[in-house]
């Protein structure tokens, strides 16, 4: 989002200046320049409150209890959701270009797996706000053979989270254990997908599903005049080169709808995307220049009104808009197919006829392959999947595999679970004695899909690395995501490692979340966590990380919240290296040799400690690097920290940093 300082630009007292600003018959270049200046003026004071009112609707589900005699007779039993759903009704301040997280927590206290489905209704918003505000899940997904960078959520399309037994779903600003549910206010209202019906040569819009976005500053327009001499601007290109029809064809390849947008079948400017014989379905629409202009003026008007309200002036217009989040919980009770040998298991996975199998005994495989498009849940039933190949379970791009209740084993030099552009869920799984536990190789073969790996209530003990994460850099906009929750990971080498390669597409773009877990580097050589990959995030919440050097950062951002970080090794003098890091014995060691942006935040009484007196709780090498930002909100350290590290509103007393308000109470 473009940001501007008020001090440089005067603010109009009303909209007459703005209206006159656009009424001139300017050239295309001047008109675009006016738009930019206009947005600077209009958004200088901009703030608006979007109240996301969360009203969850719990479904009452009924399931057959199996009873069939003569004829069709069923005994049924109702069941309620054994757990709790927590949402937030806190108002959100938002403006064009902003986005944020929708707060949602769900606790599954049952012994079964629960599917939590979410939809969002914008019916409580005005049509103009519905064109601006959209909701999505921040994850890539494959639908109709097409790869979507994110999954939009509305009344028409939802998203389902799987919550394991005695586990939880946590989507908050502080920490998330699944892809985040986010809201977005588009910066420019340029177009959108709608759900609607053809009615006499026009489209009756039922719902605005998702935005269509391009770089408006690079778009080109052709100026003509109507019969009254008023200027009309026709969109020629979206970026100086690509014509609208070609642009629509391009985005249709990644929208998750079958086929391509019909650019020859426009109905009042609405292009059919996925429409039935009755004219009902999804359409794509590109806004005209005048519509974009009007939307900018409406945004600015709201900004002016919001500022007046903030100044205590009385206004009659509504500035609070409501969205309704609908949440339904359903027990995952798909019938399981019993399997007792590797051949049958692979055949079932390949066929796609069943999505839930249960092992009746331990099985031996060469390599269990989860092919593109396959979606399978495997209940190991306390048994073991043993492999002889380098990859025991091999999840291919576009696949999804969930494994629960058992053990995966293989050769000492092998990998238990290999994921490339795949969804992998593991609950109550044990892995030991192998080179890698989970290897996420999203950079392989120019893969454009981002893996999502979730490890819950599991134990992984390896020789080299428990979890290796390789993102796919430029190949996608989203991040390769790994969630480790209520688990214990141990390794004789680096326990959790990324890779800093930036050549080609690169291996950066990862999001690692560690929640209520133990990360232990066992033999005193290597780190608990090593993050050299740029544009990546690491969140450690209510966990313990220990290693010769507990955490080594060379790029990306990290947040340590209510956790203990312990450096267990003897001190070594740090030095720059092209590969790897200096094993310093520090709790957190930041090495700046790559020159990538690095940020670290420490909060909620975290403890950073080290074994060797020559080591440090927190070391930056070199400490004056301008691209390193450290923010200590609260925590306990072995030694005092530099004052420039202490967050505004916090105070340091010896080795204790606490929130100022708390220290004064």
Long-range contacts (C-beta under 8 A, 24 or more apart in sequence): 1-95, 1-96, 1-97, 1-98, 1-187, 2-39, 2-40, 2-43, 2-97, 2-187, 4-40, 4-43, 4-44, 5-44, 6-44, 6-45, 9-40, 9-41, 9-44, 10-41, 11-41, 11-44, 11-45, 11-304, 11-307, 12-41, 12-304, 14-304, 15-297, 15-300, 15-301, 15-304, 18-42, 18-297, 18-300, 19-297, 22-293, 22-297, 25-231, 26-231, 27-223, 28-220, 28-221, 28-222, 28-223, 28-233, 31-221, 31-223, 31-233, 31-289, 32-216, 32-217, 32-219, 32-221, 35-216, 35-292, 35-293, 35-296, 36-217, 38-296, 38-300, 39-296, 39-300, 41-300, 42-296, 42-297, 42-299, 42-300, 42-303, 42-304, 43-95, 43-96, 43-299, 43-300, 43-303, 44-303, 45-303, 45-304, 45-306, 45-307, 46-95, 46-96, 46-299, 46-300, 46-302, 46-303, 46-306, 46-307, 47-93, 47-95, 47-303, 47-306, 47-307, 47-310, 48-93, 48-94, 48-95, 48-302, 48-303, 48-306, 48-319, 49-91, 49-92, 49-93, 49-94, 49-306, 49-319, 49-320, 50-91, 50-92, 50-93, 50-94, 50-133, 50-183, 50-185, 50-320, 50-321, 50-323, 51-89, 51-91, 51-92, 51-320, 51-321, 51-322, 52-88, 52-89, 52-91, 52-92, 52-102, 52-183, 52-322, 52-323, 52-325, 53-89, 53-124, 53-322, 53-323, 53-324, 54-87, 54-88, 54-89, 54-102, 54-103, 54-104, 54-324, 54-325, 55-324, 55-325, 55-326, 56-85, 56-87, 56-325, 56-326, 56-327, 57-326, 57-327, 57-328, 58-85, 58-327, 58-328, 58-329, 59-328, 59-329, 59-330, 61-330, 61-331, 63-331, 63-333, 79-331, 81-114, 81-329, 82-108, 82-109, 82-110, 83-107, 83-108, 83-109, 83-110, 83-114, 83-329, 84-109, 85-116, 85-327, 85-329, 87-325, 87-327, 91-320, 92-183, 94-133, 94-183, 94-185, 95-185, 95-303, 96-132, 96-185, 96-186, 96-187, 96-188, 96-299, 97-185, 97-186, 97-187, 98-184, 98-185, 99-182, 99-183, 99-184, 99-185, 100-173, 100-182, 100-183, 101-171, 101-172, 101-173, 101-176, 101-180, 101-181, 101-182, 101-183, 102-135, 102-171, 102-181, 102-182, 102-183, 102-325, 103-171, 103-172, 103-173, 104-169, 104-171, 104-181, 104-325, 104-327, 105-168, 105-169, 105-170, 105-171, 105-172, 106-161, 106-163, 106-168, 106-169, 106-327, 106-329, 107-168, 108-163, 108-164, 108-165, 108-166, 108-167, 108-168, 108-169, 109-166, 110-165, 110-166, 110-331, 111-165, 111-166, 112-165, 112-331, 112-332, 112-333, 113-162, 113-163, 113-164, 113-165, 113-331, 113-332, 113-404, 114-162, 114-163, 114-329, 114-330, 114-331, 114-332, 115-160, 115-161, 115-162, 115-163, 115-329, 115-330, 115-331, 115-332, 116-160, 116-161, 116-162, 116-163, 116-169, 116-327, 116-328, 116-329, 117-158, 117-159, 117-160, 117-161, 117-327, 117-328, 117-329, 117-330, 118-153, 118-158, 118-159, 118-160, 118-161, 118-181, 118-325, 118-326, 118-327, 119-153, 119-154, 119-155, 119-157, 119-158, 119-325, 119-326, 120-153, 120-154, 120-155, 120-323, 120-324, 120-325, 120-326, 121-154, 121-155, 121-323, 121-324, 121-326, 122-154, 122-155, 122-207, 122-208, 122-323, 123-155, 123-324, 124-321, 124-322, 124-323, 124-324, 125-321, 125-322, 125-323, 126-321, 127-205, 127-208, 128-295, 128-298, 129-321, 130-207, 130-208, 131-189, 131-192, 131-208, 131-295, 132-185, 132-186, 132-189, 132-295, 132-299, 133-183, 133-184, 133-185, 133-321, 133-323, 134-183, 134-184, 134-186, 134-208, 134-210, 134-211, 135-181, 135-182, 135-183, 135-184, 135-323, 136-181, 136-182, 136-184, 136-210, 137-179, 137-180, 137-181, 137-182, 138-179, 138-180, 138-181, 138-182, 138-478, 139-179, 139-450, 139-452, 139-478, 139-481, 140-449, 140-450, 140-476, 140-478, 141-256, 142-373, 142-398, 142-449, 143-256, 143-257, 144-256, 144-257, 144-258, 146-253, 146-254, 146-255, 146-256, 146-257, 147-254, 147-398, 147-448, 147-449, 148-254, 148-255, 148-256, 149-254, 149-476, 149-477, 149-478, 150-477, 150-478, 151-256, 152-209, 152-210, 153-181, 154-207, 154-208, 154-209, 154-210, 155-207, 156-195, 156-207, 156-209, 156-282, 157-209, 162-332, 162-402, 162-425, 164-404, 164-425, 164-427, 164-456, 164-457, 165-427, 166-457, 167-427, 167-456, 167-457, 167-485, 167-486, 170-515, 174-541, 174-561, 175-513, 175-515, 175-539, 175-541, 175-561, 176-483, 176-513, 177-454, 177-483, 177-485, 177-513, 177-515, 178-454, 178-483, 179-452, 179-481, 183-323, 184-211, 186-211, 186-213, 188-213, 188-216, 188-292, 188-295, 188-296, 189-287, 189-291, 189-292, 189-295, 190-214, 190-216, 190-286, 190-287, 190-292, 191-284, 191-285, 191-286, 191-287, 192-284, 192-285, 193-255, 193-273, 193-282, 193-283, 193-284, 193-285, 194-270, 194-282, 194-283, 194-284, 194-285, 195-281, 195-282, 196-270, 196-280, 196-281, 196-283, 197-278, 197-279, 197-280, 198-267, 198-275, 198-279, 198-280, 199-279, 201-267, 201-268, 202-267, 202-268, 203-267, 203-268, 203-270, 203-283, 209-282, 210-255, 212-251, 212-284, 212-285, 212-286, 214-238, 214-239, 214-247, 215-239, 216-292, 221-289, 232-289, 232-290, 233-288, 233-289, 233-290, 234-289, 235-286, 235-288, 235-289, 244-286, 248-284, 248-286, 252-284, 257-282, 332-377, 334-377, 336-379, 339-363, 342-366, 342-368, 345-378, 348-376, 349-374, 349-376, 350-374, 359-383, 359-385, 359-406, 362-386, 364-388, 365-389, 365-392, 367-391, 367-392, 367-393, 367-394, 368-392, 368-393, 368-394, 369-394, 369-396, 370-394, 370-395, 370-396, 370-399, 370-400, 370-401, 370-422, 371-396, 371-399, 372-396, 372-397, 372-398, 372-399, 373-398, 373-399, 374-399, 374-400, 374-401, 375-399, 375-400, 375-401, 376-400, 376-401, 376-402, 377-401, 377-402, 377-403, 377-404, 378-402, 378-403, 378-404, 379-404, 379-405, 379-406, 380-404, 380-405, 380-406, 380-407, 380-429, 381-405, 381-406, 382-406, 383-407, 384-408, 384-409, 385-409, 386-410, 387-411, 387-414, 389-414, 390-414, 390-415, 391-415, 391-417, 391-418, 391-439, 392-416, 392-417, 393-417, 393-418, 394-418, 395-419, 395-420, 395-422, 395-423, 395-424, 395-451, 396-420, 396-421, 396-422, 397-421, 397-422, 397-447, 397-449, 398-422, 398-449, 399-423, 400-424, 401-425, 402-426, 402-427, 403-427, 403-429, 404-428, 404-429, 405-429, 406-430, 407-431, 409-433, 409-434, 410-434, 412-463, 415-439, 416-460, 419-451, 419-453, 420-444, 420-445, 420-447, 420-449, 420-451, 421-447, 421-448, 421-449, 421-450, 421-451, 421-472, 422-449, 422-451, 423-451, 423-452, 423-453, 424-451, 424-452, 424-453, 424-454, 425-453, 425-454, 425-456, 426-453, 426-454, 426-455, 426-456, 426-458, 427-456, 427-457, 427-458, 428-456, 428-457, 428-458, 429-455, 429-458, 429-459, 430-458, 430-459, 430-460, 431-458, 431-459, 431-460, 431-461, 431-462, 432-459, 432-460, 432-461, 432-462, 433-461, 433-462, 433-463, 434-462, 434-463, 435-462, 435-463, 435-464, 435-465, 436-462, 436-464, 436-465, 436-466, 436-468, 437-461, 437-462, 437-465, 437-466, 437-467, 437-489, 437-491, 438-466, 438-467, 438-468, 438-482, 439-465, 439-468, 440-467, 440-468, 440-469, 440-470, 440-480, 440-482, 441-468, 441-470, 442-470, 442-471, 442-472, 442-475, 442-480, 442-507, 443-470, 443-471, 443-472, 443-473, 443-475, 443-499, 443-501, 443-504, 443-505, 443-506, 443-507, 444-470, 446-472, 446-475, 446-505, 447-472, 447-475, 448-472, 448-475, 448-476, 449-476, 450-476, 450-478, 450-479, 450-480, 450-481, 450-509, 451-480, 451-481, 451-482, 452-480, 452-481, 453-481, 453-482, 453-483, 454-482, 454-483, 454-485, 455-482, 455-483, 455-484, 455-485, 455-487, 455-489, 456-483, 456-485, 456-486, 456-487, 457-485, 457-486, 457-487, 458-487, 458-488, 459-487, 459-488, 459-489, 460-487, 460-488, 460-489, 460-490, 461-489, 461-490, 461-491, 462-490, 462-491, 462-492, 462-493, 463-491, 463-492, 463-493, 464-491, 464-492, 464-493, 464-494, 465-491, 465-493, 465-494, 465-495, 465-496, 465-497, 466-490, 466-491, 466-495, 466-496, 466-519, 467-495, 467-496, 467-497, 468-496, 468-497, 468-498, 468-499, 469-496, 469-497, 469-498, 469-499, 469-510, 469-512, 469-533, 470-498, 470-499, 470-507, 470-510, 471-498, 471-506, 471-507, 471-508, 471-509, 471-510, 471-533, 471-536, 472-505, 472-506, 472-507, 472-509, 473-502, 473-504, 473-505, 473-506, 473-507, 473-508, 473-509, 474-505, 474-506, 475-505, 476-509, 478-509, 479-509, 479-510, 479-511, 479-536, 479-537, 480-509, 480-510, 480-511, 481-510, 481-511, 481-512, 481-513, 482-510, 482-511, 482-512, 482-513, 483-513, 483-515, 484-512, 484-513, 484-514, 484-515, 484-517, 484-519, 485-513, 485-514, 485-515, 485-516, 485-517, 486-515, 486-516, 486-517, 487-517, 487-518, 488-517, 488-518, 488-520, 489-517, 489-518, 489-519, 489-520, 490-520, 490-521, 490-522, 491-520, 491-521, 491-522, 491-526, 492-521, 492-522, 492-523, 492-525, 492-526, 493-521, 493-525, 493-526, 494-521, 494-526, 494-527, 494-528, 494-529, 494-530, 494-547, 495-519, 495-520, 495-521, 495-526, 495-527, 495-528, 495-529, 495-547, 496-528, 496-529, 496-530, 497-527, 497-529, 497-530, 498-530, 498-531, 498-532, 498-533, 498-536, 499-532, 499-533, 500-532, 500-533, 500-534, 500-554, 500-555, 500-594, 502-534, 506-533, 506-534, 507-533, 508-533, 508-534, 508-535, 508-536, 508-555, 508-556, 509-533, 509-535, 509-536, 510-536, 510-537, 510-556, 511-536, 511-537, 512-536, 512-537, 512-538, 512-539, 513-539, 513-541, 514-538, 514-539, 514-540, 514-541, 514-543, 514-545, 515-541, 515-542, 515-543, 516-541, 516-542, 516-543, 517-543, 517-544, 518-543, 518-544, 519-543, 519-544, 519-545, 519-546, 519-547, 520-544, 520-546, 520-547, 521-546, 521-547, 521-548, 521-550, 521-568, 524-548, 524-568, 524-569, 525-569, 525-583, 526-583, 527-551, 527-552, 527-581, 527-583, 528-565, 530-581, 531-555, 531-556, 531-558, 532-581, 532-594, 534-594, 534-596, 534-597, 535-596, 540-565, 548-583, 548-585, 549-581, 549-582, 549-583, 549-584, 549-585, 549-586, 549-589, 550-586, 550-587, 550-588, 551-587, 551-588, 551-589, 552-581, 552-589, 552-590, 552-591, 553-588, 553-589, 553-590, 553-591, 553-598, 553-600, 554-581, 554-590, 554-591, 554-592, 554-593, 554-594, 554-596, 554-598, 555-594, 555-596, 555-597, 555-598, 556-596, 556-597, 556-598, 556-599, 557-597, 557-598, 557-599, 557-600, 557-601, 558-588, 558-599, 558-600, 558-601, 559-600, 559-601, 559-602, 559-603, 560-588, 560-600, 560-601, 560-602, 560-603, 560-606, 560-608, 560-635, 561-603, 561-604, 561-606, 562-603, 562-604, 562-605, 562-606, 563-606, 563-607, 564-606, 564-607, 564-608, 564-609, 565-606, 565-607, 565-608, 565-609, 566-608, 566-609, 566-610, 566-611, 567-609, 567-610, 567-611, 567-612, 567-615, 568-610, 568-611, 569-611, 569-612, 569-615, 570-611, 570-612, 570-615, 571-612, 571-614, 571-615, 574-619, 574-621, 576-621, 582-621, 584-615, 584-616, 584-619, 585-610, 585-611, 585-612, 585-614, 585-615, 586-610, 586-615, 586-616, 586-617, 586-618, 586-619, 587-615, 587-616, 587-617, 587-618, 587-638, 588-617, 588-618, 588-619, 589-619, 589-621, 590-618, 590-619, 590-620, 590-621, 590-628, 591-621, 592-620, 592-621, 592-622, 592-625, 592-627, 592-628, 595-627, 596-627, 597-627, 597-629, 598-625, 598-627, 598-628, 598-629, 599-628, 599-629, 599-630, 599-631, 600-629, 600-630, 600-631, 601-630, 601-631, 601-632, 601-633, 602-631, 602-632, 602-633, 602-634, 602-635, 602-657, 603-633, 603-634, 603-635, 604-633, 604-634, 605-634, 605-635, 605-636, 605-658, 606-634, 606-635, 606-636, 607-635, 607-636, 607-637, 608-635, 608-636, 608-637, 608-638, 609-637, 609-638, 610-638, 617-641, 618-645, 632-657, 633-657, 633-659, 634-658, 634-659, 634-662
